Amino acid sequence: MRLDLYFGGRFLRALFIVMAGFGGLTLLIESVEQIKRLDGTDAGGSGVLQMSLLRVPGTLYDLMPIIVMISTLVMFLNLARSSELVVARAAGRSAMRALVPPIAVAFLFGLLSVAVLNPFVAATKRSYEHRLTVLQQGERQAFSVSAEGLWLREGTDRGQMVIRASRSNFDGSELEDVTMLGFTTDGTPTYRIEAARARIESAQWVLTDAKRWQLIGAQNPEAAATFHERLTVPTSLTHDEIRDRFGDPEAIGIWDLVSYIEKLEYSGFSAQSYRMWLQSELALPLTFVAMVLIAAGFTMRHTRLGRTSVLVLTAVILAFGFYFLRSFAIVMGQNALLPIQLAAWAPPLAVIFGALALLLHLEDG
């Protein structure tokens, strides 16, 4: 038991060291990128640093499987150089038994990442996108889905407009049962519009079967209301912005994802990408375990046997291959080219069984 705790502690320490190294490198790269992106804005040095810090968690979270793999390489290479693995084997501890602590730590770390890091990364991503929009455009746009339907808000220098729609078609290009409320910059309501349908064309909302109430300058808004078979309202939104916003599952925390999927489907949107993201996140602990096994299969040997650099390079290539295979499977699942469960769970399970077969062959012949 004490030896298990020792191996688990060594892996955890390697994991924190590698993560800190990647975090510092990511912050440096993001700072350079944000300086270029925010050129011409009034962000300043502190603003650039804040934007860079908001980007770091998401980048690290995406690279977490690679970080786990490198941590495993660091741990077992250090154990091999110090002959601690040789001593453990001489004491009767098999190589497979020595793998249990790092596998357990990687699995638990995967559960912690999904439960805690995922919502934190989603929050930083939303905050970054909001600040970037304000800095670059001077406009504020908000999107949300609730039990009452779809809500949009766009803000410009002239004021704000709040839009509610009961339903949408499959890709969000057309809204149904639409209500629009216009406000001045100080929050005074200026008009209200209700329409059967709405769609965006050439920087304007095109409303069908609409009724418009003027709320400023009319003593009786109902008496002054006008009916329009076709009515246009200027907008800074685009169809791609609406579609992309509701197609970004990474901006929704894991704890809110199931209810958000239900609301999306109720509002008429496709939740395929969200369902795929949910399953891939649930499979993340197994992905970490697969990375540990890939790295361990090529480094659980004494360095005096030679060819260490070749084996390490092989492990890195295979790990990156698995990383891109997993990403490719997620894209296939999001586009309904593969069943969601197959795309999410098959790659890590296949790699786990393959790596175990390799370890059993190398260790037990």
C-alpha positions as CSV (number, residue, x, y, z in Angstrom):
1,M,0.0,0.0,0.0
2,R,2.8,2.4,0.8
3,L,4.5,1.7,-2.5
4,D,1.2,2.4,-4.3
5,L,0.9,5.7,-2.6
6,Y,4.5,6.5,-3.5
7,F,3.9,5.7,-7.2
8,G,0.7,7.6,-7.2
9,G,2.3,10.6,-5.6
10,R,5.2,10.6,-8.1
11,F,2.7,10.6,-11.0
12,L,0.6,13.4,-9.4
13,R,3.8,15.5,-8.9
14,A,4.8,15.0,-12.5
15,L,1.3,15.9,-13.6
16,F,1.4,19.2,-11.7
17,I,4.9,20.1,-13.0
18,V,4.0,19.4,-16.7
19,M,0.7,21.3,-16.3
20,A,2.5,24.3,-14.9
21,G,5.0,24.2,-17.7
22,F,2.3,24.0,-20.3
23,G,0.4,26.8,-18.5
24,G,3.3,29.2,-18.6
25,L,4.0,28.4,-22.3
26,T,0.3,28.8,-23.1
27,L,0.1,32.2,-21.3
28,L,3.1,33.4,-23.3
29,I,1.7,32.4,-26.6
30,E,-1.8,33.7,-25.8
31,S,-0.3,37.1,-24.7
32,V,1.4,37.5,-28.1
33,E,-1.8,36.4,-29.9
34,Q,-4.0,38.8,-27.8
35,I,-1.6,41.7,-28.5
36,K,-2.2,41.2,-32.2
37,R,-5.9,40.6,-31.9
38,L,-6.6,43.6,-29.6
39,D,-4.4,46.0,-31.6
40,G,-6.3,49.3,-32.1
41,T,-8.5,48.8,-29.1
42,D,-8.3,50.5,-25.7
43,A,-7.6,47.2,-23.9
44,G,-4.1,48.2,-22.6
45,G,-1.5,46.0,-21.0
46,S,-3.8,44.8,-18.1
47,G,-6.6,44.1,-20.6
48,V,-4.3,41.9,-22.7
49,L,-3.2,40.0,-19.6
50,Q,-6.8,39.5,-18.5
51,M,-7.8,38.2,-21.9
52,S,-4.8,35.9,-22.1
53,L,-5.6,34.5,-18.6
54,L,-9.2,33.8,-19.8
55,R,-7.9,31.8,-22.7
56,V,-5.4,29.7,-20.8
57,P,-7.8,27.3,-19.0
58,G,-9.6,26.4,-22.3
59,T,-6.3,25.7,-24.1
60,L,-5.0,23.6,-21.2
61,Y,-8.2,21.7,-21.0
62,D,-8.0,20.8,-24.7
63,L,-4.4,19.6,-24.2
64,M,-5.1,17.7,-21.0
65,P,-4.8,14.2,-22.6
66,I,-1.4,15.1,-24.0
67,I,-0.4,16.5,-20.6
68,V,-1.3,13.2,-18.9
69,M,0.7,11.3,-21.5
70,I,3.8,13.5,-21.0
71,S,3.5,13.2,-17.2
72,T,3.5,9.4,-17.5
73,L,6.6,9.6,-19.6
74,V,8.3,11.8,-17.1
75,M,7.4,9.6,-14.2
76,F,8.4,6.2,-15.6
77,L,11.6,7.6,-17.2
78,N,12.6,9.0,-13.8
79,L,11.8,5.7,-12.1
80,A,13.8,3.8,-14.7
81,R,16.8,6.0,-14.3
82,S,16.8,5.6,-10.5
83,S,16.3,1.9,-10.9
84,E,13.2,2.1,-8.6
85,L,11.2,-0.1,-11.0
86,V,13.9,-2.7,-10.9
87,V,13.9,-2.7,-7.1
88,A,10.1,-2.9,-7.1
89,R,10.2,-5.9,-9.4
90,A,12.9,-7.6,-7.4
91,A,10.6,-7.2,-4.3
92,G,7.9,-9.1,-6.1
93,R,5.9,-6.2,-7.5
94,S,5.0,-6.9,-11.1
95,A,5.0,-4.1,-13.8
96,M,1.2,-4.4,-14.2
97,R,0.7,-4.0,-10.5
98,A,2.9,-0.9,-10.6
99,L,0.6,0.6,-13.2
100,V,-2.4,0.6,-10.9
101,P,-1.6,3.8,-8.9
102,P,-1.0,6.1,-12.0
103,I,-4.0,4.6,-13.7
104,A,-6.2,5.3,-10.6
105,V,-4.8,8.8,-10.3
106,A,-5.4,9.5,-14.0
107,F,-9.0,8.2,-13.8
108,L,-9.7,10.3,-10.7
109,F,-8.1,13.3,-12.2
110,G,-10.4,12.8,-15.3
111,L,-13.4,12.7,-13.1
112,L,-12.2,15.9,-11.3
113,S,-11.6,17.6,-14.7
114,V,-15.1,16.8,-15.9
115,A,-16.8,17.8,-12.7
116,V,-14.8,20.9,-11.8
117,L,-12.6,22.1,-14.6
118,N,-15.2,21.7,-17.3
119,P,-17.7,24.3,-15.8
120,F,-14.8,26.6,-15.0
121,V,-13.5,26.5,-18.6
122,A,-17.0,27.1,-19.9
123,A,-17.3,30.2,-17.7
124,T,-14.0,31.6,-18.9
125,K,-14.8,30.9,-22.5
126,R,-18.1,32.9,-22.2
127,S,-16.4,35.7,-20.4
128,Y,-13.6,35.9,-23.0
129,E,-16.1,36.0,-25.9
130,H,-18.2,38.7,-24.2
131,R,-15.1,40.9,-23.5
132,L,-13.8,40.4,-27.0
133,T,-17.1,41.5,-28.5
134,V,-17.2,44.6,-26.4
135,L,-13.6,45.6,-27.1
136,Q,-13.7,45.0,-30.8
137,Q,-17.2,46.1,-31.8
138,G,-18.4,48.2,-28.9
139,E,-21.6,46.0,-29.0
140,R,-23.0,43.5,-26.6
141,Q,-24.8,40.4,-27.8
142,A,-26.3,37.7,-25.6
143,F,-27.9,34.4,-26.5
144,S,-29.8,32.0,-24.2
145,V,-32.4,29.2,-24.4
146,S,-35.0,28.8,-21.6
147,A,-38.2,27.0,-21.1
148,E,-40.0,30.0,-22.6
149,G,-38.0,29.7,-25.9
150,L,-35.1,31.4,-27.5
151,W,-33.8,34.8,-26.2
152,L,-31.5,37.2,-28.1
153,R,-30.2,40.5,-27.1
154,E,-28.1,42.9,-29.2
155,G,-26.7,46.2,-28.1
156,T,-25.4,49.1,-30.2
157,D,-24.6,52.7,-29.7
158,R,-28.2,53.6,-30.4
159,G,-29.7,51.3,-27.8
160,Q,-30.7,47.6,-27.3
161,M,-33.1,45.2,-28.7
162,V,-34.4,42.1,-26.9
163,I,-35.9,39.3,-29.0
164,R,-37.9,36.3,-27.9
165,A,-39.0,33.4,-30.1
166,S,-41.0,30.4,-29.1
167,R,-39.3,28.1,-31.6
168,S,-36.7,27.9,-34.4
169,N,-36.2,25.8,-37.4
170,F,-33.4,23.1,-37.4
171,D,-30.5,25.4,-38.0
172,G,-31.7,28.7,-36.5
173,S,-32.2,30.5,-39.8
174,E,-35.9,31.2,-39.1
175,L,-37.6,32.1,-35.8
176,E,-41.3,31.6,-35.1
177,D,-43.7,33.5,-32.8
178,V,-41.4,36.4,-32.4
179,T,-41.6,39.3,-30.0
180,M,-39.1,42.3,-30.3
181,L,-38.7,45.1,-27.7
182,G,-36.6,48.1,-28.5
183,F,-34.9,50.3,-25.8
184,T,-32.9,53.5,-25.8
185,T,-29.4,53.7,-24.3
186,D,-30.9,54.7,-20.9
187,G,-33.3,51.7,-20.9
188,T,-36.5,53.5,-22.0
189,P,-38.7,51.2,-24.2
190,T,-39.3,52.6,-27.7
191,Y,-41.3,50.0,-29.6
192,R,-42.7,46.5,-29.5
193,I,-43.2,44.2,-32.4
194,E,-44.9,40.8,-32.6
195,A,-44.5,38.7,-35.7
196,A,-45.4,35.2,-36.9
197,R,-41.9,34.6,-38.3
198,A,-38.5,36.3,-38.6
199,R,-35.3,35.7,-40.5
200,I,-32.1,37.6,-41.1
201,E,-31.4,39.0,-44.5
202,S,-28.7,41.6,-45.5
203,A,-28.2,43.0,-42.0
204,Q,-31.9,43.3,-41.2
205,W,-34.6,41.2,-39.6
206,V,-37.3,40.4,-42.1
207,L,-40.6,39.9,-40.2
208,T,-43.8,38.3,-41.6
209,D,-47.3,39.1,-40.4
210,A,-46.0,41.7,-37.9
211,K,-47.8,44.1,-35.6
212,R,-45.8,47.2,-34.3
213,W,-46.6,49.3,-31.3
214,Q,-44.8,52.7,-30.9
215,L,-44.2,53.2,-27.2
216,I,-42.8,56.8,-27.4
217,G,-44.8,59.7,-28.6
218,A,-48.1,57.9,-28.7
219,Q,-50.8,58.5,-26.1
220,N,-52.5,55.2,-27.0
221,P,-50.0,52.7,-28.4
222,E,-52.8,50.1,-29.2
223,A,-54.8,52.6,-31.2
224,A,-51.6,53.7,-33.1
225,A,-50.4,50.1,-33.7
226,T,-49.7,49.2,-37.4
227,F,-49.9,45.9,-39.2
228,H,-47.4,44.7,-41.8
229,E,-47.3,41.7,-44.0
230,R,-43.5,42.3,-44.3
231,L,-41.5,44.5,-41.9
232,T,-37.8,45.0,-41.7
233,V,-35.7,45.9,-38.6
234,P,-31.9,46.7,-38.8
235,T,-29.7,44.3,-36.9
236,S,-25.9,43.7,-36.3
237,L,-26.5,40.0,-35.9
238,T,-25.9,37.4,-38.6
239,H,-27.3,34.0,-39.1
240,D,-23.8,32.5,-38.7
241,E,-23.4,34.2,-35.3
242,I,-26.7,32.7,-34.1
243,R,-25.9,29.2,-35.5
244,D,-22.3,29.3,-34.2
245,R,-23.3,30.5,-30.7
246,F,-25.8,27.6,-30.3
247,G,-23.3,25.2,-31.9
248,D,-20.6,25.8,-29.3
249,P,-21.1,23.2,-26.6
250,E,-17.8,24.0,-24.9
251,A,-19.4,27.2,-23.6
252,I,-21.9,25.2,-21.5
253,G,-20.8,23.6,-18.2
254,I,-21.3,19.8,-17.9
255,W,-23.8,20.2,-15.0
256,D,-26.1,22.4,-17.2
257,L,-25.6,20.5,-20.4
258,V,-28.5,18.0,-20.1
259,S,-31.1,20.6,-19.4
260,Y,-29.6,22.9,-22.1
261,I,-30.0,20.0,-24.6
262,E,-33.6,19.6,-23.6
263,K,-34.3,23.3,-24.1
264,L,-32.5,23.4,-27.4
265,E,-34.6,20.5,-28.8
266,Y,-37.8,22.1,-27.4
267,S,-36.9,25.3,-29.2
268,G,-36.4,23.4,-32.5
269,F,-32.6,23.5,-32.6
270,S,-30.4,20.4,-33.3
271,A,-28.6,19.2,-30.2
272,Q,-26.4,16.7,-32.0
273,S,-23.1,18.5,-31.2
274,Y,-24.1,19.0,-27.6
275,R,-24.9,15.3,-27.2
276,M,-21.6,14.4,-28.7
277,W,-19.8,16.8,-26.5
278,L,-21.5,15.4,-23.4
279,Q,-20.6,11.8,-24.2
280,S,-17.0,12.7,-25.1
281,E,-16.6,14.5,-21.7
282,L,-18.0,11.5,-19.9
283,A,-15.4,9.4,-21.6
284,L,-12.6,11.7,-20.7
285,P,-11.4,9.7,-17.7
286,L,-11.0,6.7,-19.9
287,T,-9.1,8.9,-22.4
288,F,-6.6,9.8,-19.6
289,V,-6.2,6.1,-18.7
290,A,-5.5,5.3,-22.4
291,M,-2.8,8.0,-22.5
292,V,-1.2,6.5,-19.3
293,L,-1.1,3.0,-20.9
294,I,0.4,4.3,-24.2
295,A,3.2,6.0,-22.4
296,A,3.8,3.2,-19.9
297,G,4.0,0.6,-22.7
298,F,7.3,2.1,-24.0
299,T,9.0,3.4,-20.9
300,M,8.6,0.7,-18.2
301,R,12.1,-0.7,-18.8
302,H,15.5,0.1,-17.6
303,T,17.4,2.8,-19.5
304,R,20.5,0.6,-19.7
305,L,18.7,-1.5,-22.3
306,G,19.1,1.3,-24.8
307,R,16.8,2.8,-27.5
308,T,15.0,4.9,-24.9
309,S,14.7,7.9,-27.2
310,V,13.3,5.8,-30.0
311,L,10.7,4.3,-27.7
312,V,9.8,7.6,-26.2
313,L,9.3,9.1,-29.7
314,T,7.1,6.1,-30.6
315,A,5.0,6.7,-27.6
316,V,4.6,10.4,-28.4
317,I,3.6,9.6,-32.0
318,L,1.1,7.0,-30.9
319,A,-0.4,9.3,-28.3
320,F,-0.8,12.2,-30.8
321,G,-2.3,9.7,-33.2
322,F,-4.9,8.7,-30.6
323,Y,-5.5,12.4,-29.7
324,F,-6.3,13.2,-33.3
325,L,-8.3,10.0,-33.8
326,R,-10.5,11.0,-30.8
327,S,-10.9,14.5,-32.2
328,F,-11.8,13.1,-35.6
329,A,-14.4,10.7,-34.1
330,I,-16.0,13.7,-32.2
331,V,-16.3,15.6,-35.4
332,M,-17.9,12.6,-37.1
333,G,-20.3,12.2,-34.2
334,Q,-21.2,15.9,-34.3
335,N,-22.1,15.6,-38.0
336,A,-24.1,12.4,-37.4
337,L,-21.7,10.3,-39.5
338,L,-21.1,8.0,-36.5
339,P,-23.4,7.0,-33.6
340,I,-22.6,9.3,-30.7
341,Q,-21.8,6.5,-28.2
342,L,-19.5,4.8,-30.7
343,A,-17.7,8.0,-31.6
344,A,-17.2,8.9,-27.9
345,W,-16.3,5.6,-26.3
346,A,-14.8,3.4,-29.0
347,P,-11.4,5.2,-29.4
348,P,-10.4,5.2,-25.7
349,L,-11.6,1.7,-25.1
350,A,-9.8,0.4,-28.2
351,V,-6.6,2.1,-27.2
352,I,-6.9,0.8,-23.6
353,F,-7.3,-2.8,-24.8
354,G,-4.5,-2.5,-27.3
355,A,-2.1,-1.0,-24.8
356,L,-2.9,-3.7,-22.3
357,A,-2.2,-6.3,-24.9
358,L,1.2,-4.7,-25.6
359,L,2.1,-4.5,-21.9
360,L,1.2,-8.1,-21.3
361,H,3.2,-9.2,-24.3
362,L,6.3,-7.2,-23.2
363,E,6.1,-8.1,-19.5
364,D,4.8,-11.7,-19.6
365,G,5.8,-12.8,-23.1
